[in-house]
Amino acid sequence: MIDRTIPVTEDELHAYVDGELPTERRGDVEAWLAAHPEDAERVQSWRAMAESLHARYDQVANEPVPQRLELERLEREPRRWIYGSIAAALIAFVAGGGVGWFARGEANTPATLQSFTEDALDAHRLYVVEVRHPVEVPGSERAHLQQWLTKRCGWDVRAPELASAGLKLVGGRLLPGPKGPASFLMYESASGERFTVYTAKAATEAAQMRYIALDHDSAMFWADRGVGYVVSGGNDRERLAQVARAVYEQVEKSGG
Amino acid sequence: MSAFRQSVEAMIPALRRYARALARDADIADDLVQDTLVRALRSERLFLGGDIRSWLYTILTNLNKNRRRSLARRPQFMPLLDNNPDASGTEAEGRDIARALSTLVEEQRAVLLLVVLEGMSYREVADIQGVPIGTVMSRLARARAHVKASLEGERPALRRVK
């Protein structure tokens, strides 16, 4: 009887233990386990593992919640975010362009732009892990932030509106760049994914968009009218490209 | 209190359990939960419906990934003693499972805990980690094999010491 059934796979054994197996297949798996003691032993060990985990950690869920985790306490710390007011107006733009955005400027990556990007990635790594002080000026003061950074950097710094990519501006800060000051803007999604936009004077007049990946982070970078741009994020290339493209299009439109 | 807040509040004990197993250190674990809650409250208006539970686990999982990334360039310190005054008769077993967990790579540990401890479906875990279900299943299989080997490797070794 067992011979006629389709052999049980490793995945099915896990699914069986986790209650993810279709009901009609359960009988087959049980018959299989009766005939294959090694698999039965593994399944048993996984069940024992689950019991050990619950025995060790369920008590944490039964502890009284510490005061510092009470919502009312956390809410008293005022954090206001301006969001959504401008979103609708900007969705149109990302839907537009695209053609040619990868095909501008020089063919090769100048070495200076490469190290420039590494500086930006270092800044990205340093600040994205910050929960309490990721920025100097919060995104709620967008106008002030743009004004201040423009004044200090010497080119028109606009914080792109990335609501269409599910991101809101956390804020920004001023950083030392390779040739003078650099502006550094941070964005965040509802689930805590963070992206940063770094801009500084570049040695190169214009360079086409490039991609670089380093450990868990990656960046898209390009230069335009003497200003270099680096958009950094996690290692999801598609997602990064989506964000970088939105930034590119807005910078392009505003005239850098 | 809004329905949103009530749902978030109801999840705090389970989030603490997950964070404790994920981060091992009790203070770091509660920091993770606190940051998760702050972020959730702050993003209330960004939350466009859906499963609040999965969303909170997603935030916590991402925060832990960021935290570990910041540690990645430094030498890793492990606690000398697993300070669980709460461990009872199964104390040794609890220490063993905690130690075995700590040897897993981040993604595998998260999958194992979300499925086994938090009772999430493969589909939900795939969404939380942003990967296909097949990846979740292979991470789970590797995590279980690794923990099993780790638990079996330790016990006979202890027995040999006379």
Contacts between the chains, C-beta under 8 A, distances in Angstrom:
chain1	res1	chain2	res2	distance
A	10	B	141	6.1
A	11	B	137	5.4
A	11	B	141	7.3
A	14	B	137	6.5
A	14	B	140	5.9
A	14	B	141	6.0
A	14	B	144	7.3
A	15	B	122	7.8
A	15	B	137	7.9
A	18	B	115	5.8
A	18	B	116	7.7
A	18	B	122	7.4
A	18	B	140	8.0
A	20	B	121	6.7
A	20	B	122	5.7
A	42	B	148	7.5
A	45	B	148	5.3
A	46	B	144	5.5
A	46	B	148	7.6
A	49	B	97	7.4
A	49	B	116	7.1
A	49	B	144	6.7
A	49	B	147	6.0
A	49	B	148	6.9
A	49	B	151	7.5
A	50	B	116	4.8
A	50	B	117	8.0
A	52	B	90	7.7
A	52	B	93	5.6
A	52	B	94	7.3
A	52	B	96	7.6
A	52	B	97	4.3
A	53	B	21	7.0
A	53	B	97	6.1
A	53	B	113	7.5
A	53	B	116	5.6
A	53	B	117	5.1
A	54	B	117	6.8
A	55	B	90	5.2
A	55	B	93	6.9
A	55	B	94	6.6
A	56	B	21	7.6
A	56	B	84	8.0
A	56	B	87	7.5
A	56	B	90	7.5
A	56	B	93	7.5
A	56	B	94	4.0
A	56	B	97	5.3
A	56	B	98	6.4
A	57	B	17	5.1
A	57	B	20	6.0
A	57	B	21	4.8
A	57	B	117	6.0
A	58	B	17	6.7
A	59	B	86	5.5
A	60	B	13	7.7
A	60	B	16	5.3
A	60	B	17	4.4
A	60	B	20	4.6
A	60	B	21	8.0
A	61	B	13	4.0
A	61	B	14	5.7
A	61	B	16	6.4
A	61	B	17	4.2
A	62	B	13	7.1
A	63	B	13	7.7
A	63	B	16	7.3
A	65	B	12	5.3
A	65	B	13	6.7
A	65	B	16	7.3
A	66	B	30	6.2
A	68	B	30	7.2
A	68	B	34	6.1
A	69	B	12	5.9
A	69	B	16	7.6
A	69	B	30	6.6
A	69	B	33	5.9
A	69	B	34	5.8
A	69	B	37	6.4
A	71	B	1	7.8
A	71	B	5	5.9
A	71	B	8	6.7
A	71	B	9	5.5
A	71	B	37	6.6
A	71	B	41	6.8
A	74	B	34	7.1
A	74	B	37	5.5
A	74	B	38	5.5
A	74	B	41	6.1
A	75	B	41	5.9
A	77	B	38	7.7
A	79	B	38	7.5
A	79	B	41	7.9
A	79	B	42	5.2
A	81	B	42	6.3
A	81	B	45	7.7
A	83	B	45	6.3
A	83	B	46	6.9
A	84	B	45	7.1
A	125	B	69	7.1
A	125	B	70	7.3
A	128	B	66	6.2
A	129	B	66	4.9
A	129	B	67	6.4
A	129	B	69	6.7
A	129	B	70	4.0
A	131	B	35	4.9
A	131	B	38	7.5
A	131	B	63	7.7
A	166	B	46	8.0
A	168	B	46	7.2
A	190	B	43	4.6
A	190	B	46	4.0
A	190	B	47	6.1
A	190	B	55	7.5
A	191	B	55	6.7
A	191	B	58	4.6
A	191	B	59	5.5
A	191	B	62	6.0
A	192	B	39	5.7
A	192	B	58	7.6
A	192	B	59	4.7
A	192	B	62	4.2
A	192	B	63	5.7
A	192	B	66	7.6
A	193	B	62	6.3
A	194	B	66	7.5
A	215	B	69	7.8
A	215	B	72	7.1
A	216	B	65	7.8
A	216	B	69	5.3
A	216	B	72	7.6
A	217	B	69	7.8
A	236	B	130	7.1
